[in-house]
Amino acid sequence: MSDPAEKIINLVLSIQRRNGGILTQLDESLPLLAPELGLDSLDLAEVVACAQRESGRSPFDEAQPPRTWAEFLQCCKSQT
């Protein structure tokens, strides 16, 4: 079974490339909608849907919603 965080990172990078980006690595310290990523709110919704499929919950169900990709991925890890 693949790591949920790895799937999410791959999806973020895939969406980023689909939007014209060239990143090969996700800087987890970036805010979720950092301009460098070129993601919009619909792209983020796609990533959240993936997180829900992988872990059974949305990271935004947490008491403190994630602001960075590191926080987002930590929420996904702690939910598995």
Secondary structure, DSSP 8 states (H G I E B T S, - for coil): ---HHHHHHHHHHHHHHHTT---SS--TTSBTT-GGGT--HHHHHHHHHHHHHHHSS-GGGSSS---BHHHHHHHHHHT-
